[in-house]
Amino acid sequence: MPTNLTLKNIPDDVCERLKVAEETHRRSRNSEAIVYLESVLLAMQVAPSERLARARALRAALPQAKFFAQGIDASKREGRA
């Protein structure tokens, strides 16, 4: 069952951007806010196994030498006097 939510003290610039978005998408302010909340909150619902698979794929795509302890320490020291 849907629940009501009241938001207070919304910064003026955020409110203005929401107003522009609702006009652009021809939605009510409420509908536009729901779309944004869903896009952020539902995107966060990733299964741990999927998150791990993404992390492994990213790591496999990077140069491995940079991720050994010596490589990390060297990167930290890079550019320091």
VOVEXVO-904698 format. One record per residue (C-alpha): y negated, x, z negated; chain; residue number from 1. Coordinates in steps of 0.5 Angstrom, whole numbers, always signed. Layout:
N
<c2=Y	c1=X	c3=Z	cadena=A	num=NUM>
...
***
This chain:
81
<c2=+0	c1=+0	c3=+0	cadena=A	num=1>
<c2=-7	c1=+3	c3=+2	cadena=A	num=2>
<c2=-11	c1=+5	c3=-4	cadena=A	num=3>
<c2=-19	c1=+5	c3=-4	cadena=A	num=4>
<c2=-23	c1=+12	c3=-5	cadena=A	num=5>
<c2=-30	c1=+13	c3=-7	cadena=A	num=6>
<c2=-33	c1=+19	c3=-5	cadena=A	num=7>
<c2=-40	c1=+21	c3=-9	cadena=A	num=8>
<c2=-44	c1=+27	c3=-8	cadena=A	num=9>
<c2=-42	c1=+29	c3=-1	cadena=A	num=10>
<c2=-47	c1=+34	c3=+2	cadena=A	num=11>
<c2=-52	c1=+32	c3=+7	cadena=A	num=12>
<c2=-50	c1=+36	c3=+12	cadena=A	num=13>
<c2=-43	c1=+34	c3=+12	cadena=A	num=14>
<c2=-45	c1=+27	c3=+12	cadena=A	num=15>
<c2=-49	c1=+28	c3=+18	cadena=A	num=16>
<c2=-43	c1=+31	c3=+22	cadena=A	num=17>
<c2=-39	c1=+25	c3=+20	cadena=A	num=18>
<c2=-44	c1=+21	c3=+23	cadena=A	num=19>
<c2=-44	c1=+25	c3=+29	cadena=A	num=20>
<c2=-36	c1=+25	c3=+29	cadena=A	num=21>
<c2=-36	c1=+17	c3=+28	cadena=A	num=22>
<c2=-41	c1=+16	c3=+34	cadena=A	num=23>
<c2=-37	c1=+20	c3=+38	cadena=A	num=24>
<c2=-30	c1=+17	c3=+37	cadena=A	num=25>
<c2=-33	c1=+10	c3=+36	cadena=A	num=26>
<c2=-30	c1=+9	c3=+30	cadena=A	num=27>
<c2=-32	c1=+7	c3=+23	cadena=A	num=28>
<c2=-34	c1=+12	c3=+18	cadena=A	num=29>
<c2=-28	c1=+10	c3=+14	cadena=A	num=30>
<c2=-24	c1=+11	c3=+20	cadena=A	num=31>
<c2=-27	c1=+18	c3=+22	cadena=A	num=32>
<c2=-26	c1=+20	c3=+14	cadena=A	num=33>
<c2=-19	c1=+18	c3=+14	cadena=A	num=34>
<c2=-17	c1=+21	c3=+21	cadena=A	num=35>
<c2=-20	c1=+28	c3=+18	cadena=A	num=36>
<c2=-16	c1=+27	c3=+11	cadena=A	num=37>
<c2=-10	c1=+26	c3=+15	cadena=A	num=38>
<c2=-11	c1=+32	c3=+20	cadena=A	num=39>
<c2=-12	c1=+37	c3=+14	cadena=A	num=40>
<c2=-7	c1=+34	c3=+9	cadena=A	num=41>
<c2=-1	c1=+32	c3=+13	cadena=A	num=42>
<c2=-1	c1=+39	c3=+17	cadena=A	num=43>
<c2=+0	c1=+42	c3=+10	cadena=A	num=44>
<c2=+7	c1=+38	c3=+10	cadena=A	num=45>
<c2=+11	c1=+44	c3=+13	cadena=A	num=46>
<c2=+18	c1=+45	c3=+10	cadena=A	num=47>
<c2=+19	c1=+52	c3=+7	cadena=A	num=48>
<c2=+24	c1=+54	c3=+12	cadena=A	num=49>
<c2=+19	c1=+52	c3=+18	cadena=A	num=50>
<c2=+14	c1=+56	c3=+14	cadena=A	num=51>
<c2=+19	c1=+62	c3=+13	cadena=A	num=52>
<c2=+21	c1=+62	c3=+20	cadena=A	num=53>
<c2=+13	c1=+62	c3=+22	cadena=A	num=54>
<c2=+12	c1=+68	c3=+18	cadena=A	num=55>
<c2=+18	c1=+72	c3=+20	cadena=A	num=56>
<c2=+16	c1=+71	c3=+28	cadena=A	num=57>
<c2=+9	c1=+73	c3=+26	cadena=A	num=58>
<c2=+11	c1=+79	c3=+23	cadena=A	num=59>
<c2=+16	c1=+81	c3=+28	cadena=A	num=60>
<c2=+10	c1=+81	c3=+33	cadena=A	num=61>
<c2=+6	c1=+86	c3=+29	cadena=A	num=62>
<c2=+7	c1=+93	c3=+30	cadena=A	num=63>
<c2=+12	c1=+95	c3=+24	cadena=A	num=64>
<c2=+9	c1=+102	c3=+22	cadena=A	num=65>
<c2=+3	c1=+99	c3=+19	cadena=A	num=66>
<c2=+7	c1=+95	c3=+14	cadena=A	num=67>
<c2=+11	c1=+100	c3=+11	cadena=A	num=68>
<c2=+7	c1=+103	c3=+4	cadena=A	num=69>
<c2=+5	c1=+109	c3=+7	cadena=A	num=70>
<c2=+2	c1=+105	c3=+13	cadena=A	num=71>
<c2=-2	c1=+100	c3=+8	cadena=A	num=72>
<c2=-4	c1=+106	c3=+4	cadena=A	num=73>
<c2=-7	c1=+110	c3=+10	cadena=A	num=74>
<c2=-10	c1=+103	c3=+13	cadena=A	num=75>
<c2=-14	c1=+102	c3=+6	cadena=A	num=76>
<c2=-16	c1=+109	c3=+6	cadena=A	num=77>
<c2=-19	c1=+109	c3=+14	cadena=A	num=78>
<c2=-26	c1=+109	c3=+14	cadena=A	num=79>
<c2=-27	c1=+112	c3=+7	cadena=A	num=80>
<c2=-31	c1=+118	c3=+6	cadena=A	num=81>
***
